[in-house]
């Protein structure tokens, strides 16, 4: 670990796990602003309008990875994170914690590096520091750079005679168009491409396999999250993806919980990077490829 300048900020925390590096700024957030191969391109979106800035009362979309709370709310969700987070060293990494805002929700991300697995574990925590109970879910949003494609699995296929009940929700936002050519609805996988000059679209799903990916620049970002069923927000989504003209988000969510004063909700992700990945185009081959990755990359 070392502290370096990056993206216009003077103090950023750089961590390594084998050939992969992660950078989190220490001047706003918590906000992870870089993830990629050492010496290579950043797979995370860097917002040119806000990179390197800090301070102020209004929310800023810096890009990178952040912790929000669901369901989405124009006030509580968009609380500004423009001040330096508190930094605590823990075994294997660091914990970054927000300055407490008007919502009374304290948000922290603990980042742990695993050199042997070439992975990072991100522990997201939301603590109610207010006096009244509040019902929320932790919402981990990774904003990816432009030009790639998001990949996530469909529910496992089962014959009609063996599976009479529905397999999982597929959730559409009001601005999602299923005929949008950016989507490919495969039997085994769904793809959403990021393209310039396009309007926003968003979908969500229950992904029991507990993984999603983003292919860009010949590499594959592979995110693991919980596939244990529970009371998830947004009609039962533990995974969501949003894209617009300049970026795409790979999002995972924790279960909805009513937090009394002092209680904490926790949501964990594990990040991997496949360098020089050969991602299949055919739906069946893609599904088998992602399943092989998941079988050898521990979940949470």
Secondary structure, 3 states (H helix, E strand, C coil): CEEEEECCEEEEEEEEECCEEEEEECCCCCEEEEEEECCCCCCECECCCCCCCCCCCCCCCCECEEEEEECCCCCCCCCCCCCCCEEEEECCEEEEECCCCCCCEEEEEEEEEECCCCEEEEEEEEEECCCCCEEEEEEEEEEECCCCEEEEECCCCCCHHHCCCCCCCEEECCCCCCCCCCEEECCCEEEEECCCCCCCEEEEECCCCCEEEEEECCEEEEEECCCCCCCEHHHHCCEEEEECCCCEEEEEECECEEECCCCEEEEEEEEEEECCCCCCCCHHHHHHHHHHHHHHCCCC
